[in-house]
């Protein structure tokens, strides 16, 4: 198990692409993308998101994966290896997944609960108005399910890069995509007549999702759509949280990084688009356009009501849906934990076993505190952006709204102006491999991406 003597590598590009795509296709993609798409004018958000994914997202993804392979280091040590005096970016990059891991496992425990409920045929209970709040405020059960989710994640990471992460991703990801596509197709076919005699069809909901809605669109609203899409890319591509640096460090020198990055983009964008096609038509059919503006509660509050309205079929669909969400949660949790574990291994020269135990204990202790944040330790505080929050929300705000844009901005400055883009380009083009969008990469990393990130950071810190 001692990997600090000789660094492991993914056996092939498929394993790397599946692992990276698995990291990207997580809970944020499944509930946050459909919610933002519905809120921001459907097709308008989709167009802005796709353009940003092919430019801004591509730039950050390429940079982080390449930094990992070039330095052969995890995020905590990669930046200092790249340029002396820039190790602080590595420290922040390691802190981010360390903050995310505990509360992600808490949410993963919630998913375990809902999957178990639908699997046992009790999905109707989950559709009650107070079911979700009643569950998360319990003192024991959320902690137990969080521990189960954490234990499975830790075991996969403990098994290593090849036998754990790579093997798990190769099996789970194809199943995950088949589930997403299957539920999406089913969503197109359903219809429902409400108490007022209004009949809505799934295909109509798909049009609401796909066709741009320019009604009431102003420049200010477009900027909000732009910022929403920009922020979503952090969730969608798993950038600015050390994950892609860690995974990049396991990529062999003879692998074509550019080709792999293109494949990751395709997988991730397809998963995000299908997540919307899976959820929005179903919610529209049973709850109308109003039901699509539920925010984080979309997955745990609105969708159980939708599945209940489907009757008998809803139990099966709900079970498959939460199984799919659970798979997505595990693939992301594994990558988040690996970013921390690999950092401990590289920095402190300890074995994977030891690093995994340390991170598991940290995540366990903090995860319990997060669970108690809904009962024994409950309090409310207003964040700088104006939202009311408790422990989980505070951790999410610090990691996602503050630290991630800072890391991404610092990375752009380091690569764009200090070590220069040629450092990344030369690594991508190693062994004669082609670097598509090279000119775009230079412009983005030096000029546009820093401006975008500065706007995002300001927006996150200023009350709405």
DRENTOR-649872 format. One record per residue (C-alpha): residue number from 1; residue in three letters; y, z, x. Coordinates in nm, 4 decimals. Each point is the difference from the previous one (the first is absolute). Layout:
N
ATOM pos code    north       up     east
ATOM NUM  ala        Y        Z        X
...
***
This chain:
464
ATOM pos code    north       up     east
ATOM   1  unk   0.0000   0.0000   0.0000
ATOM   2  unk   0.2331   0.0228   0.3004
ATOM   3  unk   0.2150  -0.3112  -0.0317
ATOM   4  unk   0.2697   0.0999   0.2454
ATOM   5  unk  -0.2039  -0.1315   0.2921
ATOM   6  unk  -0.0317  -0.3530  -0.1363
ATOM   7  unk   0.1990  -0.1176  -0.2979
ATOM   8  unk  -0.1981  -0.1459  -0.2879
ATOM   9  unk   0.0861  -0.3353  -0.1555
ATOM  10  unk  -0.0640  -0.1737  -0.3292
ATOM  11  unk  -0.3069  -0.2199   0.0426
ATOM  12  unk   0.1777  -0.3022  -0.1433
ATOM  13  unk   0.3097  -0.1236  -0.1795
ATOM  14  unk  -0.1650   0.0429  -0.3423
ATOM  15  unk  -0.0438   0.3738   0.0541
ATOM  16  unk   0.3603   0.0335   0.1141
ATOM  17  unk   0.1388  -0.2039  -0.2911
ATOM  18  unk  -0.2083   0.1925  -0.2556
ATOM  19  unk   0.1041   0.3354   0.1479
ATOM  20  unk   0.3690  -0.0968   0.0124
ATOM  21  unk  -0.0102  -0.1495  -0.3491
ATOM  22  unk  -0.1810   0.3115  -0.1235
ATOM  23  unk   0.2787   0.2135   0.1391
ATOM  24  unk   0.2587  -0.2166  -0.1733
ATOM  25  unk  -0.1766  -0.0094  -0.3382
ATOM  26  unk   0.0518   0.3610  -0.1022
ATOM  27  unk   0.1351   0.2094  -0.2838
ATOM  28  unk   0.3563  -0.1189   0.0635
ATOM  29  unk  -0.1043  -0.3595  -0.0574
ATOM  30  unk  -0.1899   0.0729  -0.3183
ATOM  31  unk   0.2511   0.2084  -0.1955
ATOM  32  unk   0.3334  -0.0589   0.1766
ATOM  33  unk  -0.0046  -0.3796   0.0218
ATOM  34  unk  -0.0656  -0.0613  -0.3744
ATOM  35  unk   0.2602   0.2612  -0.0949
ATOM  36  unk   0.2688  -0.1581   0.2203
ATOM  37  unk  -0.0900  -0.3493  -0.1171
ATOM  38  unk   0.0389   0.1052  -0.3632
ATOM  39  unk   0.3251   0.1863   0.0715
ATOM  40  unk   0.1592  -0.2747   0.2088
ATOM  41  unk  -0.0323  -0.3059  -0.2202
ATOM  42  unk  -0.3588  -0.1102   0.0576
ATOM  43  unk   0.0051  -0.3286   0.1865
ATOM  44  unk   0.3322   0.0821   0.1692
ATOM  45  unk  -0.1607   0.2917   0.1796
ATOM  46  unk  -0.3090  -0.2079   0.0841
ATOM  47  unk   0.2047  -0.2774   0.1631
ATOM  48  unk   0.2124   0.2451   0.2012
ATOM  49  unk  -0.3097   0.1948   0.1034
ATOM  50  unk  -0.1929  -0.3074   0.1170
ATOM  51  unk   0.2986  -0.1304   0.1998
ATOM  52  unk   0.0453   0.3398   0.1660
ATOM  53  unk  -0.3740   0.0311   0.0671
ATOM  54  unk   0.0004  -0.3336   0.1851
ATOM  55  unk   0.3075   0.0911   0.2039
ATOM  56  unk   0.0825   0.3692   0.0272
ATOM  57  unk  -0.3550   0.1263  -0.0576
ATOM  58  unk  -0.1447  -0.2580   0.2366
ATOM  59  unk   0.2421   0.1125   0.2718
ATOM  60  unk  -0.0832   0.3710  -0.0219
ATOM  61  unk  -0.3738  -0.0642  -0.0345
ATOM  62  unk  -0.0064  -0.2314   0.3025
ATOM  63  unk   0.2056   0.2416   0.2082
ATOM  64  unk  -0.2108   0.3086  -0.0679
ATOM  65  unk  -0.3410  -0.1645   0.0385
ATOM  66  unk   0.1107  -0.1657   0.3227
ATOM  67  unk   0.1445   0.3241   0.1413
ATOM  68  unk  -0.3373   0.1625  -0.0654
ATOM  69  unk  -0.2018  -0.2702   0.1755
ATOM  70  unk   0.2413  -0.0385   0.2907
ATOM  71  unk   0.0128   0.3717   0.0818
ATOM  72  unk  -0.3568   0.0856  -0.1071
ATOM  73  unk   0.1501   0.3192  -0.1368
ATOM  74  unk   0.0391   0.1727  -0.3343
ATOM  75  unk   0.3507   0.0490  -0.1491
ATOM  76  unk   0.0698   0.3347   0.1660
ATOM  77  unk  -0.0272  -0.1447   0.3517
ATOM  78  unk   0.0492  -0.3751  -0.0491
ATOM  79  unk   0.3801  -0.0029  -0.0073
ATOM  80  unk   0.0410   0.1991   0.3213
ATOM  81  unk  -0.2526  -0.2321   0.1663
ATOM  82  unk   0.2033  -0.2969  -0.1221
ATOM  83  unk   0.3339   0.1336   0.1261
ATOM  84  unk   0.0837   0.3275   0.1726
ATOM  85  unk   0.2365   0.2142  -0.2072
ATOM  86  unk  -0.1149  -0.1398  -0.3349
ATOM  87  unk  -0.2847   0.2421  -0.0555
ATOM  88  unk   0.1923   0.1688  -0.2826
ATOM  89  unk  -0.0893  -0.2950  -0.2233
ATOM  90  unk  -0.3653   0.0698   0.0686
ATOM  91  unk   0.0443   0.3659  -0.0901
ATOM  92  unk   0.1610  -0.0903  -0.3335
ATOM  93  unk  -0.2670  -0.2669  -0.0590
ATOM  94  unk  -0.2658   0.2695   0.0350
ATOM  95  unk   0.1866   0.2545  -0.2125
ATOM  96  unk   0.0196  -0.2444  -0.2939
ATOM  97  unk  -0.3776  -0.0362  -0.0614
ATOM  98  unk  -0.0415   0.3716   0.0737
ATOM  99  unk   0.2396   0.0717  -0.2888
ATOM 100  unk  -0.1514  -0.2620  -0.2308
ATOM 101  unk  -0.3672   0.0928   0.0519
ATOM 102  unk  -0.0018   0.3366  -0.1842
ATOM 103  unk   0.1782  -0.1145  -0.3154
ATOM 104  unk  -0.1872  -0.3310  -0.0009
ATOM 105  unk  -0.3247   0.1981  -0.0143
ATOM 106  unk   0.1413   0.2029  -0.2901
ATOM 107  unk   0.0706  -0.3227  -0.1907
ATOM 108  unk  -0.3430  -0.1280   0.1068
ATOM 109  unk  -0.1447   0.3108  -0.1639
ATOM 110  unk   0.1818  -0.0914  -0.3199
ATOM 111  unk  -0.1665  -0.3423   0.0104
ATOM 112  unk  -0.3408   0.1643   0.0527
ATOM 113  unk   0.0652   0.2088  -0.3127
ATOM 114  unk   0.0893  -0.2995  -0.2172
ATOM 115  unk  -0.2942  -0.2029   0.1301
ATOM 116  unk  -0.2371   0.2875  -0.0825
ATOM 117  unk   0.1520   0.0367  -0.3478
ATOM 118  unk  -0.0449  -0.3681  -0.0864
ATOM 119  unk  -0.3430  -0.0147   0.1662
ATOM 120  unk  -0.1165   0.2851  -0.2235
ATOM 121  unk   0.1267  -0.1814  -0.3098
ATOM 122  unk   0.2814   0.2492  -0.0614
ATOM 123  unk   0.2846  -0.2460   0.0582
ATOM 124  unk   0.1482   0.0785  -0.3418
ATOM 125  unk   0.0959   0.3438   0.1310
ATOM 126  unk   0.2076  -0.1549   0.2781
ATOM 127  unk   0.2155  -0.1813  -0.2564
ATOM 128  unk   0.1468   0.3244  -0.1361
ATOM 129  unk   0.3728   0.0455   0.0682
ATOM 130  unk  -0.0385   0.3213   0.1982
ATOM 131  unk  -0.3276  -0.0798   0.1784
ATOM 132  unk   0.1468  -0.0999   0.3371
ATOM 133  unk   0.2518   0.2828   0.0199
ATOM 134  unk  -0.2656   0.2425  -0.1215
ATOM 135  unk  -0.2358  -0.1080   0.2775
ATOM 136  unk   0.2375   0.0019   0.2987
ATOM 137  unk   0.1306   0.3457  -0.0934
ATOM 138  unk  -0.3489   0.1528   0.0191
ATOM 139  unk  -0.0561   0.2230   0.3019
ATOM 140  unk  -0.3593  -0.0728   0.1040
ATOM 141  unk  -0.1234  -0.3443  -0.1085
ATOM 142  unk   0.2718  -0.2130   0.1704
ATOM 143  unk  -0.0668   0.1863   0.3269
ATOM 144  unk  -0.3761  -0.0552  -0.0238
ATOM 145  unk   0.0330  -0.3735  -0.0699
ATOM 146  unk   0.2607  -0.0350   0.2752
ATOM 147  unk  -0.2489   0.1564   0.2426
ATOM 148  unk  -0.2747  -0.2405  -0.1126
ATOM 149  unk   0.2276  -0.3005   0.0511
ATOM 150  unk   0.1113   0.1293   0.3416
ATOM 151  unk  -0.3572   0.0712   0.1100
ATOM 152  unk  -0.1189  -0.3545  -0.0761
ATOM 153  unk   0.3031  -0.1484   0.1766
ATOM 154  unk  -0.0502   0.2233   0.3040
ATOM 155  unk  -0.3672  -0.0954   0.0219
ATOM 156  unk   0.0827  -0.3722   0.0102
ATOM 157  unk   0.2622   0.0544   0.2731
ATOM 158  unk  -0.2372   0.2315   0.1877
ATOM 159  unk  -0.2612  -0.2805   0.0152
ATOM 160  unk   0.2405  -0.2030   0.2131
ATOM 161  unk   0.1574  -0.3444   0.0074
ATOM 162  unk  -0.3163  -0.2116  -0.0340
ATOM 163  unk  -0.2508   0.2138  -0.1901
ATOM 164  unk   0.2685   0.1645  -0.2142
ATOM 165  unk   0.3218  -0.1910  -0.0664
ATOM 166  unk  -0.1211  -0.3569   0.0613
ATOM 167  unk  -0.3351   0.0301  -0.1792
ATOM 168  unk   0.1579   0.1836  -0.2959
ATOM 169  unk   0.2776  -0.2604  -0.0368
ATOM 170  unk  -0.2383  -0.2965   0.0137
ATOM 171  unk  -0.1991   0.1413  -0.2903
ATOM 172  unk   0.2741   0.1474  -0.2174
ATOM 173  unk   0.2711  -0.2665   0.0230
ATOM 174  unk  -0.1976  -0.2911  -0.1531
ATOM 175  unk  -0.1116   0.2300  -0.2838
ATOM 176  unk   0.3588   0.1187  -0.0473
ATOM 177  unk   0.1362  -0.3536  -0.0278
ATOM 178  unk  -0.2721  -0.1037  -0.2450
ATOM 179  unk   0.0880   0.2998  -0.2183
ATOM 180  unk   0.3721  -0.0821   0.0076
ATOM 181  unk  -0.0615  -0.3651  -0.0896
ATOM 182  unk  -0.2494   0.0923  -0.2729
ATOM 183  unk   0.2332   0.2484  -0.1700
ATOM 184  unk   0.2883  -0.2499   0.0279
ATOM 185  unk  -0.2010  -0.2683  -0.1811
ATOM 186  unk  -0.0985   0.2502  -0.2679
ATOM 187  unk   0.3653   0.0983  -0.0488
ATOM 188  unk   0.0879  -0.3629  -0.0791
ATOM 189  unk  -0.2547  -0.0158  -0.2820
ATOM 190  unk   0.0855   0.3123  -0.2018
ATOM 191  unk   0.2216   0.0214  -0.3092
ATOM 192  unk   0.1100   0.2811  -0.2310
ATOM 193  unk   0.1796   0.0393  -0.3334
ATOM 194  unk   0.2079   0.3173  -0.0225
ATOM 195  unk   0.0861   0.2135  -0.3038
ATOM 196  unk   0.3001  -0.2209  -0.0787
ATOM 197  unk  -0.2213  -0.3084  -0.0184
ATOM 198  unk   0.1259  -0.1478   0.3289
ATOM 199  unk  -0.2709  -0.1751   0.2002
ATOM 200  unk   0.0346  -0.0227   0.3760
ATOM 201  unk  -0.2304  -0.1902   0.2362
ATOM 202  unk  -0.0793   0.0583   0.3641
ATOM 203  unk   0.1100  -0.3482   0.0995
ATOM 204  unk   0.3445   0.0759  -0.1472
ATOM 205  unk   0.0207   0.3087   0.2188
ATOM 206  unk  -0.0927  -0.2143   0.2982
ATOM 207  unk   0.2929  -0.2295  -0.0802
ATOM 208  unk   0.2316   0.3025  -0.0142
ATOM 209  unk  -0.1294   0.0905   0.3457
ATOM 210  unk   0.0119  -0.3483   0.1488
ATOM 211  unk   0.3057  -0.1711  -0.1522
ATOM 212  unk   0.3394   0.1085   0.1427
ATOM 213  unk   0.2293   0.1792  -0.2434
ATOM 214  unk   0.3639  -0.0674   0.0943
ATOM 215  unk   0.1492   0.1670  -0.3065
ATOM 216  unk   0.2647   0.2481   0.1072
ATOM 217  unk  -0.0562  -0.0817   0.3665
ATOM 218  unk   0.3053   0.0819   0.2126
ATOM 219  unk   0.0521   0.0022   0.3757
ATOM 220  unk  -0.0342   0.3783   0.0034
ATOM 221  unk  -0.3287  -0.0163  -0.1922
ATOM 222  unk  -0.1297  -0.2693   0.2337
ATOM 223  unk   0.0754   0.2248   0.2989
ATOM 224  unk  -0.2019   0.2745  -0.1705
ATOM 225  unk  -0.2895  -0.2435  -0.0465
ATOM 226  unk   0.0307  -0.0975   0.3672
ATOM 227  unk  -0.0050   0.3642   0.1138
ATOM 228  unk  -0.2963   0.0802  -0.2275
ATOM 229  unk  -0.1993  -0.2919   0.1424
ATOM 230  unk   0.0987   0.1002   0.3530
ATOM 231  unk  -0.1178   0.3565  -0.0538
ATOM 232  unk  -0.3237  -0.1166  -0.1618
ATOM 233  unk  -0.0913  -0.1943   0.3142
ATOM 234  unk  -0.0406   0.3254   0.1920
ATOM 235  unk  -0.2675   0.1054  -0.2496
ATOM 236  unk  -0.1525  -0.3467  -0.0264
ATOM 237  unk  -0.0360  -0.0743   0.3715
ATOM 238  unk  -0.0459   0.3540   0.1355
ATOM 239  unk   0.2752  -0.0550   0.2558
ATOM 240  unk   0.2264   0.2631   0.1601
ATOM 241  unk  -0.2617   0.2726  -0.0297
ATOM 242  unk  -0.1959  -0.0561   0.3209
ATOM 243  unk  -0.3051  -0.1485  -0.1722
ATOM 244  unk   0.0375  -0.3592   0.1179
ATOM 245  unk   0.0773   0.1142   0.3550
ATOM 246  unk  -0.3250   0.2014  -0.0011
ATOM 247  unk  -0.2038  -0.2850  -0.1484
ATOM 248  unk   0.1650  -0.2500   0.2356
ATOM 249  unk  -0.1145   0.2081   0.2965
ATOM 250  unk  -0.3605  -0.0695  -0.1033
ATOM 251  unk   0.0436  -0.3804  -0.0077
ATOM 252  unk  -0.1663  -0.1860   0.2878
ATOM 253  unk   0.2120  -0.2052   0.2417
ATOM 254  unk  -0.1702  -0.3260  -0.0941
ATOM 255  unk   0.0686   0.0368  -0.3740
ATOM 256  unk   0.2618  -0.2238  -0.1600
ATOM 257  unk   0.2528   0.2574  -0.1240
ATOM 258  unk   0.2191  -0.2588  -0.1732
ATOM 259  unk  -0.2898  -0.1289  -0.2088
ATOM 260  unk  -0.1102   0.3531  -0.0916
ATOM 261  unk   0.3531   0.0948  -0.1058
ATOM 262  unk   0.0168  -0.3037  -0.2288
ATOM 263  unk  -0.3279   0.1056  -0.1610
ATOM 264  unk   0.1209   0.3577  -0.0474
ATOM 265  unk   0.3160  -0.1322  -0.1677
ATOM 266  unk  -0.2065  -0.2144  -0.2362
ATOM 267  unk  -0.2395   0.2816  -0.0928
ATOM 268  unk   0.2781   0.2512  -0.0532
ATOM 269  unk   0.2311  -0.2271  -0.1995
ATOM 270  unk  -0.2908  -0.1160  -0.2157
ATOM 271  unk  -0.1029   0.3612  -0.0661
ATOM 272  unk   0.3560   0.0970  -0.0949
ATOM 273  unk   0.0392  -0.2993  -0.2337
ATOM 274  unk  -0.3380   0.0616  -0.1626
ATOM 275  unk   0.0860   0.3696  -0.0425
ATOM 276  unk   0.2903  -0.1085  -0.2160
ATOM 277  unk  -0.2116  -0.2581  -0.1833
ATOM 278  unk  -0.2589   0.2706  -0.0601
ATOM 279  unk   0.2275   0.2722  -0.1338
ATOM 280  unk   0.3097  -0.1556  -0.1614
ATOM 281  unk  -0.1777  -0.2243  -0.2595
ATOM 282  unk  -0.2209   0.2921  -0.1124
ATOM 283  unk   0.2919   0.2422  -0.0307
ATOM 284  unk   0.2093  -0.2642  -0.1785
ATOM 285  unk  -0.2734  -0.0677  -0.2585
ATOM 286  unk  -0.0353   0.3624  -0.1079
ATOM 287  unk   0.3407   0.1509   0.0810
ATOM 288  unk   0.2455  -0.2910   0.0077
ATOM 289  unk   0.2700  -0.0434   0.2626
ATOM 290  unk   0.0967   0.3669  -0.0323
ATOM 291  unk  -0.3348   0.1110   0.1366
ATOM 292  unk   0.0565  -0.1806   0.3279
ATOM 293  unk   0.2853   0.2245   0.1118
ATOM 294  unk  -0.2031   0.3133   0.0568
ATOM 295  unk   0.0385   0.0198   0.3785
ATOM 296  unk  -0.2624   0.2108   0.1830
ATOM 297  unk  -0.1433   0.1117  -0.3322
ATOM 298  unk  -0.1133  -0.3571  -0.0667
ATOM 299  unk  -0.3445   0.0560   0.1532
ATOM 300  unk  -0.0733   0.3543  -0.1172
ATOM 301  unk   0.1817   0.0098  -0.3350
ATOM 302  unk   0.0565  -0.3500  -0.1428
ATOM 303  unk  -0.3218  -0.1753   0.1056
ATOM 304  unk  -0.2383   0.2646  -0.1441
ATOM 305  unk   0.1775  -0.0532  -0.3335
ATOM 306  unk  -0.0522  -0.3743   0.0378
ATOM 307  unk  -0.3714   0.0463   0.0755
ATOM 308  unk  -0.0347   0.2314  -0.3005
ATOM 309  unk   0.1613  -0.2625  -0.2236
ATOM 310  unk  -0.2622  -0.2521   0.1134
ATOM 311  unk  -0.2733   0.2011  -0.1700
ATOM 312  unk  -0.3504  -0.0029   0.1495
ATOM 313  unk   0.0897  -0.2690   0.2509
ATOM 314  unk   0.2789   0.2220   0.1285
ATOM 315  unk  -0.2473   0.2537   0.1368
ATOM 316  unk  -0.1719  -0.2652   0.2107
ATOM 317  unk   0.3255  -0.1631   0.1097
ATOM 318  unk   0.1530   0.3391   0.0804
ATOM 319  unk  -0.3020   0.0975   0.2059
ATOM 320  unk   0.0102  -0.3262   0.1987
ATOM 321  unk   0.3764   0.0293   0.0413
ATOM 322  unk  -0.0045   0.3515   0.1418
ATOM 323  unk  -0.2983  -0.0883   0.2206
ATOM 324  unk   0.2127  -0.2812   0.1390
ATOM 325  unk   0.2982   0.2327   0.0456
ATOM 326  unk  -0.2260   0.2511   0.1750
ATOM 327  unk  -0.1239  -0.2651   0.2448
ATOM 328  unk   0.3592  -0.1006   0.0701
ATOM 329  unk   0.0975   0.3626   0.0537
ATOM 330  unk  -0.2814   0.0519   0.2507
ATOM 331  unk   0.0785  -0.3109   0.2064
ATOM 332  unk   0.3632   0.1090   0.0306
ATOM 333  unk  -0.0815   0.3660   0.0661
ATOM 334  unk  -0.2368  -0.1004   0.2789
ATOM 335  unk   0.2734  -0.2024   0.1706
ATOM 336  unk   0.2569   0.2788  -0.0398
ATOM 337  unk  -0.2365   0.2537   0.1538
ATOM 338  unk  -0.0989  -0.2370   0.2809
ATOM 339  unk   0.3655  -0.0377   0.1030
ATOM 340  unk   0.0172   0.3756   0.0597
ATOM 341  unk  -0.3488   0.0415   0.1490
ATOM 342  unk   0.0451  -0.2855   0.2484
ATOM 343  unk   0.3393   0.1435   0.0981
ATOM 344  unk  -0.1554   0.3387   0.0765
ATOM 345  unk  -0.2771  -0.1686   0.1995
ATOM 346  unk   0.2400  -0.2039   0.2151
ATOM 347  unk   0.2625   0.2685   0.0519
ATOM 348  unk  -0.2201   0.3019   0.0644
ATOM 349  unk  -0.3074  -0.1805   0.1390
ATOM 350  unk  -0.2344   0.1627  -0.2492
ATOM 351  unk  -0.3077  -0.1394  -0.1740
ATOM 352  unk   0.0035  -0.1612  -0.3420
ATOM 353  unk  -0.2025   0.2928  -0.1329
ATOM 354  unk   0.2575   0.2551   0.1124
ATOM 355  unk   0.2991  -0.2087  -0.1133
ATOM 356  unk  -0.1606  -0.0591  -0.3394
ATOM 357  unk  -0.0675   0.3712  -0.0516
ATOM 358  unk   0.3586   0.0920   0.0925
ATOM 359  unk   0.1533  -0.2545  -0.2384
ATOM 360  unk  -0.2423   0.0941  -0.2790
ATOM 361  unk   0.0996   0.3658   0.0262
ATOM 362  unk   0.3721  -0.0901  -0.0015
ATOM 363  unk  -0.0428  -0.2280  -0.3035
ATOM 364  unk  -0.2095   0.2646  -0.1765
ATOM 365  unk   0.2528   0.2816   0.0427
ATOM 366  unk   0.3024  -0.2108  -0.0934
ATOM 367  unk  -0.1939  -0.1695  -0.2818
ATOM 368  unk  -0.0707   0.3385  -0.1590
ATOM 369  unk   0.3718   0.0824   0.0202
ATOM 370  unk   0.0788  -0.3311  -0.1724
ATOM 371  unk  -0.2483   0.0812  -0.2788
ATOM 372  unk   0.1594   0.3430  -0.0465
ATOM 373  unk   0.3361  -0.1767  -0.0205
ATOM 374  unk  -0.0837  -0.0688  -0.3652
ATOM 375  unk  -0.0785   0.3615  -0.0884
ATOM 376  unk   0.0344   0.3042   0.2305
ATOM 377  unk   0.2554  -0.1595   0.2320
ATOM 378  unk   0.1817  -0.2090  -0.2593
ATOM 379  unk   0.3729  -0.0521   0.0460
ATOM 380  unk   0.2495  -0.2801  -0.0500
ATOM 381  unk   0.2603  -0.1370   0.2392
ATOM 382  unk   0.2351  -0.2964  -0.0260
ATOM 383  unk  -0.0452  -0.2520   0.2812
ATOM 384  unk   0.2879  -0.1943   0.1636
ATOM 385  unk  -0.0842  -0.3053  -0.2117
ATOM 386  unk   0.0505   0.2036  -0.3179
ATOM 387  unk  -0.3622   0.0438  -0.1066
ATOM 388  unk  -0.1459   0.3386  -0.0935
ATOM 389  unk  -0.2995   0.0868   0.2161
ATOM 390  unk  -0.2619   0.2574   0.0954
ATOM 391  unk  -0.2259   0.0264   0.3079
ATOM 392  unk  -0.1860  -0.3317  -0.0286
ATOM 393  unk   0.3176  -0.1911  -0.0842
ATOM 394  unk   0.1867   0.1582   0.2920
ATOM 395  unk  -0.2733  -0.1012   0.2455
ATOM 396  unk  -0.0080  -0.3509  -0.1456
ATOM 397  unk   0.3792  -0.0303   0.0248
ATOM 398  unk   0.0125   0.1179   0.3616
ATOM 399  unk  -0.2820  -0.2273   0.1154
ATOM 400  unk   0.0623  -0.3135  -0.2045
ATOM 401  unk   0.3730  -0.0007  -0.0724
ATOM 402  unk   0.1302   0.1445   0.3255
ATOM 403  unk  -0.2397  -0.0145   0.2957
ATOM 404  unk  -0.1669  -0.3357  -0.0671
ATOM 405  unk   0.3270  -0.2012  -0.0114
ATOM 406  unk   0.1134   0.1854   0.3143
ATOM 407  unk  -0.3189  -0.0941   0.1885
ATOM 408  unk   0.0208  -0.3604  -0.1162
ATOM 409  unk   0.3694  -0.0226   0.0945
ATOM 410  unk  -0.0655   0.1561   0.3407
ATOM 411  unk  -0.2898  -0.2397   0.0592
ATOM 412  unk   0.2200  -0.2995  -0.0814
ATOM 413  unk   0.2683   0.1184   0.2438
ATOM 414  unk  -0.2582   0.0687   0.2723
ATOM 415  unk  -0.1752  -0.3356  -0.0325
ATOM 416  unk   0.3003  -0.2101  -0.0971
ATOM 417  unk   0.2502   0.1255   0.2565
ATOM 418  unk  -0.1648   0.2179   0.2663
ATOM 419  unk  -0.3350  -0.1507   0.1013
ATOM 420  unk   0.0860  -0.3287  -0.1759
ATOM 421  unk  -0.2112  -0.1988  -0.2513
ATOM 422  unk  -0.1730  -0.1913   0.2805
ATOM 423  unk  -0.2085   0.3138   0.0690
ATOM 424  unk  -0.1593  -0.0281  -0.3441
ATOM 425  unk  -0.0133  -0.3799   0.0030
ATOM 426  unk  -0.1851  -0.0127   0.3320
ATOM 427  unk  -0.2616   0.2439  -0.1291
ATOM 428  unk  -0.0528  -0.1999  -0.3207
ATOM 429  unk  -0.0288  -0.3244   0.1967
ATOM 430  unk  -0.2487   0.1459   0.2479
ATOM 431  unk  -0.2970  -0.2308   0.0699
ATOM 432  unk   0.1961  -0.2977  -0.1310
ATOM 433  unk   0.0136   0.1150  -0.3607
ATOM 434  unk   0.2795  -0.1427  -0.2125
ATOM 435  unk   0.2768   0.2235  -0.1354
ATOM 436  unk   0.1141  -0.1511  -0.3274
ATOM 437  unk   0.3449   0.0958  -0.1285
ATOM 438  unk   0.1083   0.0902   0.3558
ATOM 439  unk   0.3618  -0.0995  -0.0616
ATOM 440  unk   0.0056   0.1954  -0.3244
ATOM 441  unk  -0.1424   0.3025   0.1796
ATOM 442  unk   0.2786   0.0019   0.2590
ATOM 443  unk   0.2754  -0.0262  -0.2609
ATOM 444  unk  -0.1578   0.2689  -0.2189
ATOM 445  unk  -0.0734   0.2567   0.2721
ATOM 446  unk   0.3436  -0.0325   0.1620
ATOM 447  unk   0.2342  -0.0472  -0.2915
ATOM 448  unk  -0.1220  -0.0011  -0.3600
ATOM 449  unk  -0.2678   0.2732  -0.0011
ATOM 450  unk   0.2340   0.2658   0.1516
ATOM 451  unk   0.2649  -0.0783  -0.2632
ATOM 452  unk  -0.2587   0.0152  -0.2809
ATOM 453  unk  -0.1334   0.3320   0.1275
ATOM 454  unk   0.3462   0.1490   0.0313
ATOM 455  unk   0.0731  -0.0954  -0.3620
ATOM 456  unk  -0.3301   0.1525  -0.1105
ATOM 457  unk   0.0652   0.3237   0.1872
ATOM 458  unk   0.3492   0.0326  -0.1468
ATOM 459  unk  -0.1324  -0.0689  -0.3504
ATOM 460  unk  -0.2699   0.2676   0.0419
ATOM 461  unk   0.2499   0.2633   0.1106
ATOM 462  unk   0.2720  -0.0624  -0.2569
ATOM 463  unk  -0.0385   0.1213  -0.3630
ATOM 464  unk  -0.0703  -0.2765  -0.2496
***
